[in-house]
Amino acid sequence: MAAEMTAAQLIEKHRPTLDQALEAIRTRAYWSPHPEHPKAYGETAAADGAAAFEALRGKRFELTQPGTDDWTGQEVSPYGPELGISYPHPDVDVLLPAMRATIPAWRDAGPELRAAVCLEILARISARTHEFAQAVMHTSGQAFMMAFQAGGPHAQDRGLEAVAYAYAEQTRTPGQAAWSKPQGKRDPLELSKSFTAVPRGVALMIGCNTFPTWNGYPGLFASLATGNPVLVKPHPRAVLPLAMTVKVAREVLDDAGFPADLVCLAVDRPDEGLAKTLAVRPEVRIIDYTGSTAFGDWLETHARQAEVHTEKAGVNTVVIDSTDDYKGMLSNLAFSLSLYSGQMCTTPQNLLIPRGGITTDAGPKSYDEVVSDLAGAVSGLLGDDARANGLLGAIVNPQVKERIEAAAGLGEVALASREVTNPDFPGATVRTPVIVKLDGAKPDSEAAYLSECFGPVSFAVAVDSAADAVELLRRTVREKGAMTVGAYTTDAEVERLVEDACLEECAQLSLNLTGGVYVNQTAAFSDFHGSGGNPAANAVLCDGAFVASRFRMVEVRRPA
């Protein structure tokens, strides 16, 4: 977008994309405007993106936002190299009032122009997807292809999805209305009414280490599209992708004639705990957070002045009762357990298997056979180190490594984790998944399988029957929460029981996945990420409720 582009030109450019997004969230059909394949961005895009990323390293990341009182940065790639980038540290007493001052002009722009500006931000980010992929890879530890897809087009889809929902909710009420009430023989009572979507205030987006853009963009764009300034507070180990996002947003806002300070960055010093300080500031009226249950609970308890959207921890469960595609089931589960070293909030953890075994198209399989065959499927999938590196990525922090090592002491190990060497990044910590057998009937096993063990750790839990598996599933979702639930069954009654449990406990369910769709993947515009109805998350990416509370409708009445 050139600096001289008018509001009308901006709307004309992006209105077709917005209309397609609105249609997609209505029909829930597959749609994406952002290419998944790296070659779609041009022959030189990969080299250009890598060069652009390298050019950022070892330097200050300049932003012209107000209130910078220092420079800070401590990012080290999970693949080994230090990034050496320093970012502006904010004086919040200066920054927050400056952000509040941007509200009137942005509010008065209206929903359609705000949506168009947001889509221009996403378009510019999309054009630099290769550069963003490098930044995501070297802060999250995702393998390149996953960083490219999840950190690029899939994240951009989720941002666009949020804009579409925001626009739909804001335009549900007309901007103008003529009101006339008949009075019999007397003249009617007539009023002219206007309705304006009014933002709540400054929105604080607290980023996560593992998916800084995918988890960050929904809240960022939902708040911005509904008229709120957004202060982006990245995870200290994953600043760069969100800092780049902020810089693009500020450039677009400036080009469109709006205050750049509508989007600002807040990076804290080591051990400063800036998120806690910002979360309770009176200017902050919306918070989006992805991360640990402990801090999510703290936000919900203490940030009482704000509307708080959290995605926290859960214990994802798969019920394995029976299957008509045993090989496909094992292959699908092996991939789900291995992808990004299980460092996803949607990765299965507990596999509930009847101790008497299951029926399959390959004949009856005992509990031990199912676990052994699954271990073999994971080993086969990751047997080649090059393929393993492409799927696993790198362990994102030392705590995940500690959980992998501690898992062996929790029960009988069905599949031991092994180290994988990454020839391109010798400093990377790469580990294959570990699978541990547990007896669901033994009380001392509960502490393991009823706690989230984030990372490539799964528990094959022996249960007495499919009905017992469903009851344990129900209890797990109710007490601990779940972002995903999976089930394999050829029995209509078991399927009904599982579905009823998920409907009643409010958990998203995937049944009998044996092909190229996996329980830990969700598609924007069609799949809901989380349900907002169990302890794993109080919000959904994305639905109407995710955006509707970010603004209020203010009415002005005048005599006609």
Long-range contacts (C-beta under 8 A, 24 or more apart in sequence): 1-120, 1-124, 1-252, 1-255, 1-256, 2-255, 3-255, 5-255, 5-256, 7-109, 7-113, 7-116, 7-256, 7-257, 10-113, 10-116, 10-117, 10-120, 10-256, 11-112, 11-113, 11-116, 13-116, 13-120, 14-115, 14-116, 14-119, 14-120, 14-123, 15-112, 15-116, 17-119, 17-160, 18-115, 18-116, 18-119, 18-163, 18-164, 18-167, 21-160, 21-161, 21-163, 21-164, 21-525, 22-164, 22-167, 22-168, 24-161, 24-164, 24-525, 24-526, 25-161, 25-164, 25-165, 25-168, 25-525, 25-542, 28-525, 28-526, 29-525, 29-526, 30-523, 30-525, 30-526, 31-525, 32-153, 32-157, 32-523, 32-524, 32-525, 33-157, 33-160, 34-126, 34-129, 34-152, 34-153, 34-154, 34-156, 34-157, 35-153, 36-149, 36-153, 36-154, 38-130, 38-133, 38-145, 38-148, 41-127, 41-129, 41-130, 45-129, 45-130, 46-130, 48-130, 48-131, 49-128, 49-129, 49-130, 49-131, 49-132, 49-133, 49-134, 50-130, 50-131, 50-134, 52-128, 52-130, 52-131, 52-134, 53-131, 53-134, 53-135, 53-138, 56-83, 56-85, 56-135, 56-240, 57-81, 57-83, 57-84, 57-85, 58-83, 58-84, 58-85, 59-84, 59-85, 59-86, 60-85, 60-86, 60-87, 61-85, 61-86, 61-87, 61-88, 61-240, 61-243, 61-247, 63-87, 63-88, 63-243, 63-246, 63-247, 63-250, 63-264, 63-265, 64-250, 64-260, 65-90, 65-95, 65-98, 65-250, 65-260, 65-261, 65-264, 65-265, 66-94, 66-95, 66-98, 66-261, 67-91, 67-92, 67-93, 67-94, 67-95, 67-98, 70-269, 72-267, 72-268, 72-269, 72-270, 73-239, 73-267, 74-236, 74-237, 74-270, 75-138, 75-139, 75-236, 75-237, 75-238, 75-239, 75-240, 76-237, 77-137, 77-138, 77-139, 77-141, 77-425, 78-138, 78-139, 78-140, 78-141, 78-393, 78-394, 78-395, 78-396, 78-397, 78-428, 78-429, 79-137, 79-138, 79-141, 79-394, 79-422, 79-424, 79-425, 79-427, 79-428, 80-425, 80-426, 80-427, 80-428, 81-138, 81-425, 81-427, 83-138, 83-139, 83-240, 85-239, 85-240, 85-243, 87-239, 87-243, 87-265, 87-267, 88-265, 88-267, 89-267, 89-268, 89-269, 90-264, 90-265, 90-266, 90-267, 90-274, 92-266, 92-274, 92-277, 92-278, 92-281, 95-231, 95-264, 95-266, 96-202, 96-231, 96-281, 96-283, 96-284, 97-283, 98-261, 99-202, 99-229, 99-231, 99-261, 99-262, 99-264, 99-283, 100-201, 100-202, 100-229, 100-283, 101-259, 101-261, 102-229, 102-258, 102-259, 102-261, 102-262, 103-199, 103-201, 103-227, 103-228, 103-229, 105-258, 105-259, 106-199, 106-227, 106-229, 106-258, 106-259, 106-262, 107-196, 107-197, 107-198, 107-199, 107-227, 109-227, 109-258, 110-175, 110-197, 111-166, 111-167, 111-170, 111-171, 111-197, 111-225, 111-226, 112-167, 112-171, 114-224, 114-225, 114-226, 114-227, 115-163, 115-164, 115-166, 115-167, 115-225, 117-252, 117-253, 117-256, 117-258, 118-159, 118-163, 118-221, 118-224, 118-225, 119-160, 119-163, 120-252, 120-256, 121-221, 121-248, 121-249, 121-252, 122-156, 122-159, 122-160, 122-163, 122-221, 124-248, 124-251, 124-252, 125-156, 125-244, 125-245, 125-248, 126-152, 126-153, 126-156, 128-244, 128-248, 129-153, 129-156, 131-244, 132-213, 132-241, 132-244, 135-240, 135-241, 135-244, 136-212, 136-213, 136-241, 137-393, 138-240, 139-209, 139-212, 139-237, 139-238, 139-239, 139-240, 139-241, 140-209, 140-210, 140-211, 140-212, 140-238, 140-393, 140-396, 141-210, 141-340, 141-341, 141-343, 141-393, 141-394, 141-395, 141-396, 141-428, 142-210, 142-340, 142-393, 143-340, 143-389, 143-390, 143-391, 143-392, 143-393, 144-390, 145-390, 146-339, 146-340, 146-393, 147-393, 150-211, 150-214, 151-211, 151-212, 151-213, 151-214, 151-241, 152-213, 154-214, 154-524, 155-211, 155-213, 155-214, 155-216, 155-217, 156-217, 157-523, 157-524, 157-525, 158-214, 158-217, 158-218, 158-524, 158-529, 158-541, 158-542, 159-217, 159-218, 159-220, 159-221, 160-221, 160-524, 161-218, 161-524, 161-525, 161-541, 161-542, 162-217, 162-218, 162-219, 162-221, 162-222, 162-225, 162-541, 162-542, 162-546, 162-547, 163-221, 163-222, 163-225, 164-525, 165-222, 165-542, 165-543, 165-544, 165-546, 165-547, 166-221, 166-222, 166-225, 166-226, 166-547, 166-550, 167-225, 168-544, 169-226, 169-544, 169-547, 169-548, 169-551, 170-197, 170-226, 170-551, 173-553, 178-560, 179-557, 179-560, 180-560, 190-559, 190-560, 191-557, 191-558, 191-559, 191-560, 192-557, 192-558, 192-559, 192-560, 193-555, 193-556, 193-557, 193-558, 194-555, 194-556, 195-553, 195-554, 195-555, 196-553, 196-554, 196-556, 197-226, 197-227, 197-551, 197-552, 197-553, 198-227, 198-551, 198-552, 198-553, 198-554, 199-226, 199-227, 199-228, 199-229, 199-550, 199-551, 200-228, 200-285, 200-286, 200-307, 200-549, 200-550, 200-551, 200-552, 201-228, 201-229, 201-283, 201-284, 201-285, 201-286, 202-228, 202-229, 202-230, 202-231, 202-281, 202-283, 202-284, 202-285, 202-286, 203-228, 203-229, 203-230, 203-231, 203-284, 203-285, 203-286, 203-287, 203-288, 203-550, 204-230, 204-231, 204-233, 204-275, 204-278, 204-279, 204-284, 204-286, 204-287, 204-288, 204-306, 205-230, 205-231, 205-232, 205-233, 205-287, 205-288, 206-233, 206-235, 206-275, 206-279, 206-287, 206-288, 206-289, 206-290, 206-291, 207-232, 207-233, 207-234, 207-235, 207-238, 207-242, 207-290, 208-235, 208-238, 208-290, 208-291, 209-235, 209-237, 209-238, 209-396, 209-397, 210-238, 210-340, 210-343, 210-344, 210-345, 210-396, 211-290, 211-344, 212-238, 212-241, 212-242, 213-241, 213-242, 213-245, 215-290, 215-311, 215-541, 216-242, 216-245, 216-288, 216-290, 217-245, 218-288, 218-541, 218-542, 218-546, 219-286, 219-288, 219-309, 220-245, 220-263, 220-288, 222-288, 222-542, 222-546, 222-547, 222-550, 223-286, 223-288, 223-550, 224-249, 224-262, 224-263, 225-547, 226-547, 226-550, 226-551, 227-550, 227-551, 228-285, 228-286, 228-550, 228-551, 229-261, 229-262, 229-263, 229-264, 230-262, 230-263, 230-264, 231-264, 231-265, 231-266, 231-278, 231-284, 232-263, 232-264, 232-265, 232-266, 233-266, 233-267, 233-268, 233-274, 233-275, 233-278, 234-265, 234-267, 235-291, 236-267, 236-268, 236-270, 237-396, 237-397, 239-267, 243-267, 276-302, 279-303, 279-306, 280-305, 286-550, 288-539, 290-345, 293-452, 293-535, 300-538, 307-549, 307-550, 308-538, 309-538, 309-539, 309-546, 310-537, 310-538, 310-539, 311-345, 311-483, 311-530, 311-536, 311-537, 311-539, 311-541, 312-481, 312-535, 312-536, 312-537, 313-345, 313-452, 313-454, 313-480, 313-481, 313-536, 314-345, 314-452, 314-477, 314-480, 314-481, 314-482, 314-483, 314-534, 314-535, 314-536, 314-537, 315-349, 315-350, 315-449, 315-450, 315-451, 315-452, 315-476, 315-480, 315-481, 315-482, 316-346, 316-347, 316-348, 316-349, 316-350, 316-482, 316-483, 316-484, 316-485, 316-486, 316-519, 316-520, 317-348, 317-349, 317-350, 317-351, 317-352, 317-472, 317-473, 317-476, 317-477, 317-482, 317-485, 317-486, 318-348, 318-350, 318-351, 318-352, 318-485, 318-486, 318-487, 318-488, 318-519, 319-352, 319-466, 319-469, 319-470, 319-473, 319-485, 319-486, 319-487, 319-488, 319-489, 319-494, 319-498, 320-351, 320-352, 320-353, 320-358, 320-370, 320-469, 320-487, 320-488, 321-354, 321-358, 321-466, 321-469, 321-487, 321-488, 321-489, 321-490, 321-491, 321-494, 322-358, 322-359, 322-360, 322-488, 322-489, 322-490, 322-491, 322-494, 323-358, 323-360, 323-361, 323-488, 323-489, 323-490, 323-512, 323-514, 324-360, 324-361, 324-490, 325-361, 325-512, 325-514, 326-360, 326-361, 326-362, 326-365, 326-373, 327-362, 328-514, 328-515, 329-360, 329-488, 329-512, 329-514, 330-373, 330-374, 330-376, 330-377, 331-377, 331-381, 331-514, 332-513, 332-514, 332-515, 332-518, 332-519, 333-374, 333-377, 334-374, 334-377, 334-378, 334-380, 334-381, 335-381, 335-391, 335-518, 336-486, 336-518, 336-519, 336-520, 337-378, 337-433, 337-435, 337-456, 337-458, 338-378, 338-381, 338-382, 338-391, 338-392, 338-432, 338-433, 338-456, 339-391, 339-518, 339-520, 340-391, 340-392, 340-393, 341-392, 341-393, 341-394, 341-395, 341-396, 341-400, 341-430, 341-431, 341-433, 341-455, 341-456, 342-433, 342-454, 342-455, 342-456, 342-457, 342-458, 343-393, 343-395, 343-396, 343-400, 343-454, 343-455, 343-456, 344-520, 345-483, 345-536, 346-483, 346-484, 346-519, 346-520, 346-521, 346-522, 346-529, 347-520, 348-458, 348-484, 348-486, 348-519, 348-520, 349-449, 349-452, 349-453, 349-457, 349-458, 349-459, 350-449, 350-458, 350-459, 350-461, 350-476, 351-458, 351-459, 351-460, 351-461, 352-440, 352-461, 352-463, 352-469, 352-472, 352-473, 353-460, 353-461, 353-462, 353-463, 353-469, 354-462, 354-463, 354-464, 354-465, 354-466, 354-468, 354-469, 355-439, 355-462, 355-463, 355-464, 356-465, 359-490, 367-460, 367-462, 370-460, 371-414, 371-435, 371-437, 371-460, 372-414, 374-414, 374-415, 374-435, 374-460, 375-414, 375-415, 375-435, 378-415, 378-432, 378-433, 378-435, 379-415, 379-432, 382-420, 382-432, 385-420, 385-421, 388-420, 388-430, 388-432, 389-420, 389-422, 389-430, 392-420, 392-430, 392-431, 392-432, 392-456, 393-430, 394-422, 394-425, 394-428, 394-429, 394-430, 395-428, 395-429, 395-430, 395-431, 395-455, 400-454, 400-455, 400-456, 401-429, 401-431, 403-453, 403-454, 403-455, 403-457, 404-431, 404-434, 404-455, 404-456, 404-457, 407-434, 407-436, 407-453, 407-457, 408-434, 408-436, 410-436, 410-438, 410-448, 410-459, 411-436, 411-437, 411-438, 411-439, 411-445, 411-448, 411-459, 412-436, 412-437, 413-437, 414-460, 417-456, 431-456, 432-456, 433-457, 433-458, 434-458, 435-459, 435-460, 436-460, 437-462, 438-462, 440-464, 440-468, 440-472, 450-476, 450-479, 450-480, 451-480, 452-480, 466-491, 466-494, 466-497, 467-497, 470-494, 470-497, 470-498, 470-501, 473-498, 473-501, 474-501, 474-504, 474-505, 477-501, 477-502, 477-505, 477-506, 477-507, 477-534, 478-505, 478-534, 479-535, 480-535, 480-536, 481-534, 481-535, 481-536, 481-537, 482-507, 482-534, 482-536, 483-508, 483-529, 483-530, 483-536, 483-537, 484-508, 484-510, 484-519, 484-520, 485-509, 485-510, 485-519, 486-510, 486-511, 486-513, 486-519, 487-511, 487-512, 488-512, 505-533, 505-534, 506-531, 506-532, 506-533, 506-534, 507-531, 507-533, 507-534
